[in-house]
Amino acid sequence: MPKTETLEDFYRHKMNWLPENLKKDIGHFNVFKVEDCVGPGKTPVAYTRRDYYKISLMQGDYIYHYADKSIEVSGSTLIFFSPNVPYTFESLTDDPKGFFCIFREEFFTEKIRGGIKDLPMFISGNKPSYALNKTQDKFVSQIFEKMVDEIGSDYVYKYDLIRNYIMEMIHYALKMQPTENLYQHTDANARITAVFTELLERQFPIESPTQRFTLRSARDFAEQLSVHVNHLNRAIRITTGKTTTDHIFDRLISEAKALLKHTNWNISEIGYCLGFEEPAHFNHFFKKQTSMTPSAFRN
């Protein structure tokens, strides 16, 4: 399946550096200003899961793609991101502002009742977005400013203080109603089909015999998108007239033909990197889809 973005990936792609002792810092916490990470010349935000939590205060116009939904935000918005749900966002403003902090679940281990993952804004299917008025924006901005100041300090108990700041922000949000202003491409079915297609295409091209195509079923994709497989299948059929399996098989055959034509890998290697454990299974699949064996197609 598409690689989950780790904290190491985040720092390499966004910052071009790694914090000292990142691997030893199990919980990890850091806070940033949005303008230092988003905008012209910065690495685009990939649609994927992360292995860490993120809380963002976004000031400007954005579209967040969160699981199968797209959330259009304008002005000041507080958004909570869980490792369970893939997401990305599009900036619609030339001068993005705001803050965000990142941390692993272990940062809060045994510090809060029930655990961070059980809070409403981090539960899959709940609404993660909170629109802020000017007074609310000022309050949340001040919390982030305190975290920015504290992270750079030498205070020995600074992380305990930062945890308190995060919990203050979380409870402040819980007293508000989450925002549900959903931006639609054409409709919700078109959006989930677009996300499915992006995930499917991201597994290609296959560039080495050790690379593997692992999202091979509708259920695999549904799990990645945090939606029910029936919902995914229905949306794709309504939008395209074809089944989810049809799309996956079509793309597999297209890649198989390219590898047979343009590489000198043996057929077993090609079958394996396309997710077939046995050459016979690949031969059967290819012949069923094309009426030819892989050897006959290659020759």
C-alpha positions as CSV (number, residue, x, y, z in Angstrom):
1,M,0.0,0.0,0.0
2,P,1.2,3.6,-0.4
3,K,3.8,4.4,2.2
4,T,2.6,6.1,5.4
5,E,4.4,9.4,5.9
6,T,6.6,9.2,9.0
7,L,8.0,12.0,11.0
8,E,11.4,11.3,9.3
9,D,9.7,11.8,5.9
10,F,8.1,15.0,7.0
11,Y,11.4,16.6,8.2
12,R,13.3,15.4,5.1
13,H,10.7,16.7,2.6
14,K,9.6,19.9,4.4
15,M,12.6,20.9,6.3
16,N,15.5,19.2,4.7
17,W,16.9,18.3,8.1
18,L,16.2,15.9,11.0
19,P,16.0,16.8,14.7
20,E,18.6,15.2,16.9
21,N,17.5,12.1,18.7
22,L,14.3,11.9,16.6
23,K,14.3,8.0,16.7
24,K,14.9,8.0,20.5
25,D,12.2,10.6,21.1
26,I,9.2,8.2,21.0
27,G,6.5,10.7,21.5
28,H,8.1,13.7,19.8
29,F,6.5,17.1,19.5
30,N,7.2,20.2,17.4
31,V,5.4,23.3,16.3
32,F,5.8,25.4,13.2
33,K,4.5,28.5,11.4
34,V,2.6,27.6,8.2
35,E,4.4,30.1,6.1
36,D,7.7,28.3,6.7
37,C,6.3,25.1,5.2
38,V,3.5,25.9,2.7
39,G,3.7,28.0,-0.4
40,P,5.7,28.6,-3.6
41,G,8.9,26.4,-3.7
42,K,7.7,24.1,-0.9
43,T,7.1,20.4,-1.3
44,P,3.3,19.7,-2.0
45,V,1.4,17.9,0.7
46,A,0.8,14.3,-0.5
47,Y,-2.6,12.6,0.0
48,T,-1.6,9.8,2.5
49,R,-1.8,8.7,6.1
50,R,0.8,9.9,8.6
51,D,2.2,8.1,11.6
52,Y,1.6,11.2,13.8
53,Y,-1.1,13.6,14.9
54,K,-1.4,17.1,13.6
55,I,-3.3,20.2,14.8
56,S,-3.4,23.1,12.4
57,L,-4.6,26.7,12.7
58,M,-5.0,27.8,9.1
59,Q,-5.6,31.5,8.2
60,G,-6.7,31.9,4.6
61,D,-8.6,29.9,2.0
62,Y,-8.0,26.2,1.6
63,I,-9.6,22.9,0.5
64,Y,-8.8,20.0,2.8
65,H,-9.3,16.5,1.3
66,Y,-9.9,14.3,4.3
67,A,-10.8,10.7,3.7
68,D,-13.6,10.8,1.2
69,K,-14.7,14.4,2.1
70,S,-13.4,17.8,0.9
71,I,-13.7,20.6,3.5
72,E,-13.6,24.1,2.2
73,V,-12.3,26.5,4.8
74,S,-12.0,30.3,4.7
75,G,-10.8,32.8,7.2
76,S,-9.4,31.1,10.4
77,T,-10.0,27.4,10.9
78,L,-8.7,24.9,13.5
79,I,-8.4,21.4,12.1
80,F,-7.4,18.2,13.9
81,F,-5.8,15.3,11.9
82,S,-5.5,11.7,13.1
83,P,-3.1,9.0,11.8
84,N,-6.1,6.9,10.9
85,V,-7.3,9.1,8.1
86,P,-5.4,10.1,4.9
87,Y,-5.5,13.8,4.0
88,T,-4.0,16.6,1.9
89,F,-4.9,20.2,1.2
90,E,-4.9,22.8,-1.5
91,S,-4.0,26.4,-0.6
92,L,-6.2,28.9,-2.4
93,T,-4.3,31.9,-1.0
94,D,-1.0,33.4,-2.1
95,D,0.1,34.2,1.4
96,P,-0.8,31.3,3.8
97,K,-0.6,32.0,7.5
98,G,-1.1,30.1,10.7
99,F,0.5,27.4,12.8
100,F,0.6,23.7,13.2
101,C,2.0,21.2,15.7
102,I,2.8,17.5,15.2
103,F,3.2,14.8,17.8
104,R,2.9,11.0,18.2
105,E,0.4,9.3,20.4
106,E,3.1,8.5,22.9
107,F,3.5,12.2,23.7
108,F,0.2,11.9,25.6
109,T,0.6,8.3,26.9
110,E,-0.8,8.1,30.5
111,K,-1.2,11.9,30.5
112,I,-4.9,12.1,29.6
113,R,-7.9,9.8,30.3
114,G,-8.7,7.4,27.6
115,G,-5.9,8.5,25.3
116,I,-5.7,11.2,22.6
117,K,-7.2,8.9,19.9
118,D,-10.5,8.7,21.8
119,L,-11.2,12.4,21.7
120,P,-14.1,13.3,19.3
121,M,-12.1,15.3,16.8
122,F,-9.6,12.4,16.3
123,I,-12.2,9.6,15.8
124,S,-12.7,8.5,12.1
125,G,-15.9,9.7,10.7
126,N,-16.2,12.7,13.0
127,K,-15.8,16.3,11.8
128,P,-12.3,17.7,12.4
129,S,-12.8,21.3,11.3
130,Y,-13.7,24.3,13.6
131,A,-14.3,27.7,12.1
132,L,-13.0,30.5,14.3
133,N,-14.2,34.1,14.6
134,K,-11.7,36.9,15.4
135,T,-11.9,36.4,19.1
136,Q,-11.4,32.7,18.9
137,D,-8.6,33.1,16.3
138,K,-6.8,35.4,18.7
139,F,-7.1,32.9,21.6
140,V,-5.9,29.9,19.6
141,S,-3.1,31.9,18.0
142,Q,-1.9,32.9,21.4
143,I,-1.7,29.3,22.5
144,F,0.4,28.4,19.4
145,E,2.6,31.4,20.1
146,K,3.2,30.1,23.6
147,M,4.1,26.7,22.2
148,V,6.5,28.3,19.7
149,D,8.2,30.2,22.5
150,E,8.3,27.2,24.8
151,I,9.7,24.7,22.3
152,G,12.8,26.9,22.0
153,S,13.3,27.4,25.7
154,D,15.5,25.5,28.1
155,Y,12.8,25.0,30.7
156,V,13.1,21.5,32.0
157,Y,9.3,21.0,32.2
158,K,8.5,22.6,28.9
159,Y,6.8,19.5,27.4
160,D,4.4,19.2,30.4
161,L,3.5,22.8,29.8
162,I,3.0,22.2,26.1
163,R,0.7,19.2,26.8
164,N,-1.4,21.6,28.9
165,Y,-1.5,24.1,26.0
166,I,-2.7,21.4,23.6
167,M,-5.3,20.2,26.0
168,E,-6.5,23.7,26.5
169,M,-6.9,24.1,22.7
170,I,-8.7,20.8,22.4
171,H,-11.2,21.6,25.1
172,Y,-11.7,25.0,23.6
173,A,-12.6,23.3,20.4
174,L,-14.9,20.8,22.0
175,K,-17.0,23.6,23.4
176,M,-17.6,24.7,19.8
177,Q,-19.5,23.1,17.0
178,P,-17.4,21.6,14.2
179,T,-17.8,23.1,10.7
180,E,-19.3,21.1,7.9
181,N,-19.0,23.1,4.8
182,L,-18.1,20.5,2.3
183,Y,-16.7,21.5,-1.1
184,Q,-17.7,19.0,-3.8
185,H,-15.9,18.4,-7.1
186,T,-19.1,17.4,-8.8
187,D,-20.6,15.4,-6.0
188,A,-19.3,13.1,-3.2
189,N,-19.1,10.1,-5.6
190,A,-16.8,12.1,-7.9
191,R,-14.6,13.0,-5.0
192,I,-14.1,9.5,-3.7
193,T,-13.5,8.2,-7.3
194,A,-10.8,10.9,-7.7
195,V,-9.1,9.8,-4.5
196,F,-9.3,6.1,-5.4
197,T,-7.8,6.9,-8.8
198,E,-5.0,8.9,-7.2
199,L,-4.1,6.1,-4.8
200,L,-4.2,3.5,-7.6
201,E,-1.9,5.5,-9.9
202,R,0.5,6.3,-7.1
203,Q,1.5,2.6,-7.0
204,F,2.9,3.0,-10.5
205,P,5.2,2.8,-12.4
206,I,6.8,-0.3,-11.1
207,E,10.5,0.5,-11.4
208,S,12.3,-2.5,-10.0
209,P,11.5,-6.2,-9.5
210,T,11.6,-5.6,-5.7
211,Q,8.8,-3.0,-5.8
212,R,5.3,-4.5,-5.1
213,F,1.8,-3.6,-6.0
214,T,-0.1,-4.2,-2.8
215,L,-3.5,-2.4,-2.9
216,R,-5.1,-5.1,-5.0
217,S,-8.7,-5.2,-4.0
218,A,-11.6,-2.8,-3.4
219,R,-11.4,-3.6,0.3
220,D,-7.7,-2.6,0.4
221,F,-8.6,0.8,-1.0
222,A,-11.6,1.2,1.3
223,E,-9.4,0.6,4.3
224,Q,-6.9,3.2,3.1
225,L,-9.7,5.7,2.5
226,S,-11.5,4.9,5.8
227,V,-14.8,4.2,4.1
228,H,-17.0,1.1,3.8
229,V,-16.1,-1.0,0.8
230,N,-19.8,-0.9,-0.4
231,H,-19.7,2.9,-0.3
232,L,-16.5,2.9,-2.4
233,N,-17.9,0.4,-5.0
234,R,-21.1,2.3,-5.4
235,A,-19.4,5.7,-5.8
236,I,-17.0,4.4,-8.5
237,R,-19.8,2.5,-10.4
238,I,-22.0,5.6,-10.4
239,T,-19.2,7.9,-11.5
240,T,-17.5,5.7,-14.1
241,G,-19.9,2.9,-15.0
242,K,-17.2,0.4,-14.1
243,T,-16.5,-1.6,-11.0
244,T,-13.6,-0.9,-8.6
245,T,-12.2,-4.3,-9.6
246,D,-12.4,-3.4,-13.3
247,H,-10.3,-0.3,-12.7
248,I,-7.7,-2.2,-10.7
249,F,-7.5,-5.0,-13.2
250,D,-7.2,-2.6,-16.2
251,R,-4.3,-0.8,-14.5
252,L,-2.6,-4.1,-13.6
253,I,-2.8,-5.3,-17.2
254,S,-1.6,-2.0,-18.6
255,E,1.5,-2.1,-16.3
256,A,2.1,-5.8,-17.0
257,K,2.2,-5.1,-20.8
258,A,4.6,-2.2,-20.2
259,L,6.9,-4.4,-18.2
260,L,6.8,-7.2,-20.7
261,K,7.6,-4.9,-23.5
262,H,10.2,-2.6,-22.0
263,T,12.1,-4.7,-19.4
264,N,14.2,-7.8,-19.5
265,W,12.7,-9.1,-16.2
266,N,11.5,-12.7,-16.3
267,I,7.8,-13.3,-16.2
268,S,8.0,-14.6,-12.6
269,E,9.6,-11.3,-11.5
270,I,6.9,-9.3,-13.3
271,G,4.2,-11.4,-11.7
272,Y,5.7,-11.0,-8.3
273,C,6.0,-7.2,-8.4
274,L,2.4,-7.0,-9.5
275,G,1.3,-8.9,-6.4
276,F,1.1,-12.5,-7.7
277,E,2.8,-15.0,-5.4
278,E,2.9,-17.7,-8.0
279,P,3.8,-17.4,-11.7
280,A,0.8,-19.6,-12.6
281,H,-1.6,-17.1,-11.0
282,F,-0.1,-14.3,-13.1
283,N,-0.3,-16.3,-16.3
284,H,-3.9,-17.2,-15.6
285,F,-4.8,-13.6,-14.8
286,F,-3.1,-12.2,-17.9
287,K,-4.6,-14.7,-20.2
288,K,-8.1,-14.2,-18.8
289,Q,-7.8,-10.4,-19.4
290,T,-6.0,-10.5,-22.8
291,S,-6.6,-14.0,-24.3
292,M,-2.8,-14.3,-24.5
293,T,-0.2,-15.7,-22.2
294,P,2.5,-13.3,-21.0
295,S,5.1,-15.2,-23.0
296,A,3.1,-14.9,-26.2
297,F,2.5,-11.2,-25.6
298,R,6.2,-10.6,-25.1
299,N,7.2,-12.5,-28.2
